Amino acid sequence: MLRHTRMSDPELYGIVAEELDRQEKNIEMIASESTESEELLELSGCVFANKTTEGYPGARFQAGSQVADKMERLGVERAKALYGADHANLQPYSGSTANYSVYAAVLKPGDVVLGMRLDHGGHLTHGSPANFMSKFYNFASYGLSEKTEQIDYDELESLARERRPRLIIAGGSAYPRLIDYERISGIARSVGALFMVDMAHVAGLVAAKVIPSPVPHADFVTSSTTKTLCGPRGGMVLCRAEHAKALDRGVFPGAISSIHLNIMAAKTWLFKHAAGAEFREVMLRVVDNARVLADELARRGFRVISGGTDNHIVLLDLRSKGITGKLFQDALEYVGITINKNMIPADPEKPSVTSGVRIGTTSVSQRGLGAPEIGRIAAMMDRVADAPEDRGVLDACRSEALELIAAFPLYPKGPLD
Ligand SMILES: Cc1ncc(COP(=O)(O)O)c(C=O)c1O
């Protein structure tokens, strides 16, 4: 791994090697994470990184872009085929940039936009006052029903009628259930709004047809290419044919300048890989593992938000265990199980403490863990929740976690070149 850096900068090489060792020896269950294949790591560092180009194939601002044109056309065709979309733009640098590109394409300053509340599972870029987009647009937020802890579609509908948004956004960072895209699309149409789905978290499950696709229902579908899609750190936007021109202008020159062609090469590989049987098998395992985890934790007295999961995310309300998200996150980190604290609906704790945690099953499913291992992880989580400050318990779990994960190498084909 990094054979040239190893010679020229041993100090930095050592830090990267340490991170590889950390990932290898830990049970990574951050819901937004996944493991990049050897091909993706190669392509992310390939010679396309040397090339500056702006614009679109056939209409670039820099000479020498013919090969880049070939690659971008291939990637776009593969993305369109994978998702059955009319149009795809692979230039956004990340999921956030993908969202900004759509805003640049269709919104004017002061326009009303409806998104899901951050503390109910939405995303920073969907209207949080902490995000700079809130200075330009008038965001209003819908949330979850107190009873079901799922999207309150009636509230969404009455808010849409009252506020008459230009854009309605669905999708989030911590929403474990399916979203009724058809219903929100109908609401959007009835108030003359455009409909955007941010599928950043579930893009892999959608690609593998393990959960329903938002593409037939939305004007725009934005995404990260990491998270369940298991690709490089990048973004993309899909849209209906009628919005293609506006979207392309929104991306460039609206939101970005030169393209990260090396990352686009990795995305292009990813869209071929994600259409295959091997990827679908992993995505099926991701969803099965999340269901097993939710059931096993519920059986042990954890309160699972919304009563279960339909995707890769399990959200827990830890008040039933009398501990905070931060305490549980820190205790599990010591044990070698990596998760994150997360706000839950009507959380009485601060965002730096929280009453909940978010757990994801993508990385562990890629490594091959199945129901028996997930059961053991749930049992360890239970022991840790019952004694988060007991060194004896934590050390015993730490040995068990290391022994469990050692049987599932991060890169089973051998050491990275
Ligand atoms: C729903 C959603 N949208 C967008 C993003 C932003 O993606 P990125 O980190 O690639 O900018 C995230 C990341 O957490 C997300 O969960």
The ligand as an SDF file (V2000), in Angstrom:
LIG
                    3D

 16 16  0  0  0  0  0  0  0  0999 V2000
  -29.2880   12.5490    3.1500 C   0  0  0  0  0  0  0  0  0  0  0  0
  -27.9130   13.0790    2.9210 C   0  0  0  0  0  0  0  0  0  0  0  0
  -27.7210   13.9580    1.9470 N   0  0  0  0  0  0  0  0  0  0  0  0
  -26.5130   14.4770    1.6910 C   0  0  0  0  0  0  0  0  0  0  0  0
  -25.4280   14.1160    2.4430 C   0  0  0  0  0  0  0  0  0  0  0  0
  -24.1280   14.7670    2.1690 C   0  0  0  0  0  0  0  0  0  0  0  0
  -23.3070   13.9300    1.4980 O   0  0  0  0  0  0  0  0  0  0  0  0
  -21.7380   14.2360    1.3990 P   0  0  0  0  0  0  0  0  0  0  0  0
  -21.1870   13.9220    2.7390 O   0  0  0  0  0  0  0  0  0  0  0  0
  -21.3170   13.3290    0.2910 O   0  0  0  0  0  0  0  0  0  0  0  0
  -21.6290   15.6910    1.0470 O   0  0  0  0  0  0  0  0  0  0  0  0
  -25.5670   13.1820    3.4610 C   0  0  0  0  0  0  0  0  0  0  0  0
  -24.3950   12.7960    4.2630 C   0  0  0  0  0  0  0  0  0  0  0  0
  -24.4130   12.4710    5.3760 O   0  0  0  0  0  0  0  0  0  0  0  0
  -26.8430   12.6500    3.7120 C   0  0  0  0  0  0  0  0  0  0  0  0
  -27.0430   11.7900    4.6960 O   0  0  0  0  0  0  0  0  0  0  0  0
  1  2  1  0
  2  3  1  0
  2 15  2  0
  3  4  2  0
  4  5  1  0
  5  6  1  0
  5 12  2  0
  6  7  1  0
  7  8  1  0
  8  9  2  0
  8 10  1  0
  8 11  1  0
 12 13  1  0
 12 15  1  0
 13 14  2  0
 15 16  1  0
M  END
$$$$
